[in-house]
C-alpha cells in the first residue's frame, strides 16, 4: 500500500527557525550539536509571581524585521511564524512566480494560537475595566492567524490549514503537508509551527498541572533532565520552525539543495487518558510511520524523542520504542533536544524535525544534556551530554506526542 501511495517523493529544501537556540540554522546547528542550553531565568515583569521562574525564550524583536504597521496587527505567534516563513523561502532559494502560487500552500501547527493577544484582552477588560478592546483582538488571537499571514505575505493560493493537536501540532502539519505533495495536490508547501505561550496566565495554568520542572539549584540551564532519574518535569519554550517541502521532481528541476527526504509519516490517537501517555498509543504512532515508509525496523538508526523530562512520559516512550523495535531498540541512538530548547508545545514537532533533518544531513547526533544519572527504567542509548558523529546517518525518526492522545512520527532519509 505504501509504495502505491508514494507517487511523488517529498524532500526538504528549506529550513528556518526562531528558537531558544538562535534564530538561524547556523546558530541552531552550533548550539544543538554543541550541547548548549537555552533555558534561563524568564525575562518578564511577572516572573516574581511565578513558582517556576525558568523558560526557554526566543530572542526575537519584531521591530527588527517588520514595520510597526505590520507587527502591531500580529500576535507574537504570528510575528515569529511570518519571519520564519520568509527566511525558509530564502534558505530554499525558492522563487515564487505566478504559476507556483496556486501550487503552493501553508500547513501550520499551534497549540494555543494568539495566547498573548487573548490574555491582553482579558486583562484590559476584567482588570483594567476597559469598555473596548483592540480592534484586531479577534484577528490576532484566532488560531489560523499565522498561517493566513504567511499566505498573504507570499500570495499563496494553495491549501491553507492550521492544525491544533497540542504538542504534536506541527509534526502533524508537516506530515499532512507531505501527503499533499505525495499525492500531487501541490508542488511546494510551507509546513511547521509557531508558539508563544510564555504569558502569565499560560504559565500559571501549566503550574497548576504540576508538570513543570523544578529549577536546578546549581544551574538553571540544567533544569530539564530527560531520561535522568532526577528529572522533575518540562520547561516551557517559545519559537517558530518552518520547513519548505517540495516534490523531488520540482526540487531537482530548479537545482535545489535537498536536506533530507520524508519517507514515512504516521499519526494515531491512543484514546486512553487526556494527559497520561500510553505505551500502546505511542507504539502505534511509530509503527504507522514505519508501515508508511515500508522500511524494516533495523534500518532506523536514530530517534529524536518526544522526551519531555516528565516522570511518566520518558518511561512510557522508552517502553514504546522497545515495543516497536524489539532488540533493535538497544542499537538505536535516541536523544531529547528538549533538554536544550525546552518544550515549544505546538511548535516542538517542527523544531525537532528540523534538528532531525540537520542530523541526517550532517551525519551527527545531538545529545541529551543533563543526563548524569540515567533512570534504570530508561536503559537505552540517549546520546548523553555529548554529540555523536556517524559515518553515515541514513534513516532517522522524529517523535511527537501530545495531551489529548494524538501522536505523530516522521521518518527522514538521507539524500545527499
N, C-alpha and C positions, 0 to 999 in steps of 0.2 A: 504493500500500500504506500509506504513512504517514498519508494523510488518513483512510483507513478505520479505522486503529488508534486514531487520536486521538479517541475518543468523548467523553472528558472533558478539558477544558482543565485544566492543572495550574499553580497560581500559588503564589508565595512570599509568606506573610503574616507571618512571624515570623523574627527573626534574633537570635542571641546568640553571644557568644564569651568564652573565656578565652584570652588570647593575649599574645605578647611586646609587642604594641602596645596593650595595655589590655584590660580585662575588661568593656567596654561598647561598644555600637555607636557611641556618641558619640565615645569615645576612639579607637576603631579608625578611624573616619572621619577624624578630625582628624589622626591620625598617618600613616595610609597615603597620604592625599592631600597631606599636608604634607611627605612625603619624610623622615620621622623613622625612624631605625634603632632596633630593639630588641635589637641584637646587642651583647653586653657580655662582660666577664670573667665566667666561670662562678662563681657563688656556691655552692661546695660544698667540704666538708672535704678532698676528694681532688684538688682542682684542681692542686696542685703535682706530682702523679704523672702528669699528662696531657701529651702532646705538644701537643695542641690545647686551649687553655685558654679558648676563647670559645664562647658559645652564645646562643641566643635564649630566655631563660627567661620564663615567665609568673609574675607576682607574684600568687600565689593561696595564701591560707591557709584551709584547710577549716574551721578553728575559728571563722572569722568568719561562717560560713554554716550550719554543722551542729552538732548536739550531738556530744560525744565518742563516745557510743554509736554514732551513725550513721557518722561518718567513720572510726572505728577499724576498722570492718569492710570498708572500701573502699580499694582501691589508689588512688593519685593519679590514674590514668587515669579511674577511675570517679567519683572526687570531682569532678573538673572537668566530666565529662560530665553528672552529675546536676545540678550547679549550673546548667550551661548550658541544660539542658532546662527547668528551672523558669523561667529568665529568658526563654527563647524563647517560652514559652507566655504569659508576661506581656506580652512585646513584641507578640505577635499579638492580645492582648486576647481570648484564647480561654477560654471556659468549658467545662470538660469535664463534661458531665452523664452520667447512666447510659446514655442512648441512644448517645452518641458513643463511649463507652469501647470498645464492640465494633467500631466502625467506624474506629478509630484505632490505629496501631501504631508501632513503632520499628525503623528500619534504621540501623545504626551501623557505621562502619568503624574499624579499628585495625590497625596493623602488628605490634605486639608485645604487645598486651594489658597485663596487670599485671606489667610488667617489673621494677618496683621490689620488689614483694612476692616474686616468684620469686627475685630476686637476694638479697634479705634472708634468705630461707630457706636458700639455698646457703651464705651467709656463716655463719649460725648453725650449720649442720650440719657443714660441712667446715673452716671456720677456727676457730670457737669451740668445736667439739666438743659441741654440744648434742645431747641424745638425743631431744628432742621439738621440733617446730616449732609455730608459732602454729596454733590450731585452724582458723582461717579462711584458711590459706595457699592451699589449692586454690580456694576461692571468690573470693579476692581476685585471683588470678593468671589465672584462666580468661578466655579471650578475650571471652566473652559477658557478663561480669560487669557492664559498664557499661550495656549495653542492657537487661539484666534489672533492674538497679537503677532505671532510668528507668521501665520498665513498672510495676514495683511501686509506685514513688512516686506515679504518676498513675493506677494501676489500669487500665492499657490492656490489653485482652484481644485486640486485633487482632494481625496478623502481627508477629513479633519476630525479626529476623535480624541476625547480625554478619558483616561482610564483611572478609576479610583478603587483600588483593591488593597488599601492600606500600604504596608511595607513592600508589597510586590508590584505596586502600580506601574513603575517604569519598566520593569522586566517584562510585564505583560504587554506594555505598549510596544516594546522592541520586538517581541515575539509575534504579535499580531501584525505589525508593520512588515515583518519579513514574509509573512504569509501573503500579504497583498502583492508583493513583488514576485514571490514564488509562483503565484497563480496568474500573473500577467496583468493585474489590475492597474499597477503603477510601475514606473521605471526607477524612481528615486523616492525615498522617504526620509524625513527628519523624525527621529524617534528618540525618546528619552524621558526625562522627568525633571521636576523642579519642586523644591520645598523650602519654606521659610516659616518655621513654627517656633522660633525662639522668642516667643512673646510671653508676657507674664501669665496670662490665662492658660495658654497651652502648656507651659512648663508646670504650673500648679496642677493641672489636670493629670499630667504624667506622674507627678509626685504622688498623687492620690492612688495611682495604680500600683505603686511600690515596685516599679521595675527599673528605676534609675540607679546608676552606680553610686556607691559611697565614694567620696573623694579620698584619694590616696593621701595618707598623712605625710608622706615624704616627698611625693612628686605628683602634682595634679595631673600632669600629662600622661601619667601611667595608670589612670583610674579605670580604664576599660581593659579587662583581662580575659578575653575569650579563651575557653577551654582550660583555664587555670583553676586550681582548687579553691583559690581565694577570690574568685570573680564575684562581683556583687550586683551587676546589672549593666544596662546600656547607658551610653552617653548620647544625648541629642545633638544632632548636627544640622547644618543647612547647606544648600547649594543647588546647582543645576548641572545636568550632564546630558549632552545630545550627541547622537551618532548619525552620520549620513550613511544610509543603506542604499545600495544600488543592485540592479541585476548585473551579473557578471559581464554580460554582453555589452551593456551600456558603459560600464566602467572601463572595459578593455578598449572600446571604440574611442573613448576620449583620452586614453593613456593615463588613467588614474592610478595612484598608489593604492594598493589593496593591503589593508592591515590584517584582515582575517576574513574567514567565510563563516556564516551562520549555517550550520548543517543540521541542527536539531533544536526543537522548541517543544516544551511540554508544560501544561498547566492543569491543575486539578484543585478540588476543594475537599478538605478532609471531613467536613460535616461532623466534627467531633465536639469542639468547645470553642467559643468565640475568642478566647485568649490563650488557651493551652495548646501547644503544638502537638502533632500526632506523628508517631513513627510511621504508621501506615500511609498517612497523607503525604508526608514529605517523600517517602519512598516512591509513592505513586507518581509524584511530580517528576522525579529524576528518571523513573522508568519510562514515563511518557516521552521525555526528551530523547532518551536512548532509542525507543521504538521509532520515533520520528526520523532519527538520523540513520537508522539501520546499522548502527555500529555495535560491535561486541563490547562488553564491559571492560575488557582488558586493554582496549585502545585508549581509554581516558587516562591521562597522566596527572592532571591537576584539577582540583575543585576550589573555586573561590566560594567559601562557605557563607551562609547567612550569618552565622557566628555572632550573635548579638552580645554575648557576655552575660546573659541571664543564666541562672542555675538550670532551669528546665530546658531551654532551647538547645544549649550546647550538647547536653547528654542526648536529647532527642535526635538532633541532627547527626550526631556520631552513630547512633543506633540505626538511623535510616540509611546512612551511607553503607554500613555493614550489611543491612538487609538487601540492598540493591547489588552491591559489588562483591559480596561474599569475601573470600580470602584475598581478592584483589584490593580490597579496602586498605590492606596493610602495605600495599605497593604504591598507593596514591600519595601525592603531596597535597595538603589541604591548608588553606590559610584564611584567617578572618582579618580583612583590612580595616574593619570597623574599629579595631584596636588603635588605629591611627586617625581615621577621619570621622569616627563616630557613626551614628545611625541617622542617615538622611531621610528616613521614612519613605515617602513616595518617590524620592529621587535616588534611593540607595541602590536599587537594581541597576539603574543606568550607570551610575558611577562605578559600581563593581564590574559591570560588563565592559566598561572602558578599561579598567585595570586588568581584567582578564584578557582583553584584546592586546594590551601592551605586553602582557606576559607571553602570549603566543607569538607576537611579532618579534620580541626581543629574546626569546628563549630564557626567560628569567622569572623566577617565582618571588612574589612579595612575601614578607614574613608576617607572622602573627607576633606582634611585640607584646611585652609584659608577661610572657609565658615562662615563668621561672619555676612554678610549682604545678606541673601537669595534674589534672584530675585523673585519678585511676580509672574512672568510667569513660574518660576521653583519651583513649590509648592509641590514636593514630598519629601519623606524621603531620603536625600542624606547622611546619617550617618555623620553628621557634626563633624569634628575635633577629635573625639574620637572613637576608635573601639568599636564594639558591639559583645558580646558573646551570642550565641543562645544555647538553649538546644540541638537542632539538626538541622543542615542545610542539607536538603535532595536534593534539586534541585536548581541550580544556572545557570544563563546565562551570557555569556561574549559577548559584542557588539564591532564590529569594522566597521567603515565606512570610506570612502575614497574619495579624489579627483578622478574624473572620474566616480563616482557613484556606484562603487562596494562595497557592504556591505556583511559582514559575521557575523553570530551569532552561538555560540556553547552553548549547554546545557549539564551541568555536573551533575552527580548523585552520591550520597554518596554510597560507597560500604562497608566501614569498620564498 
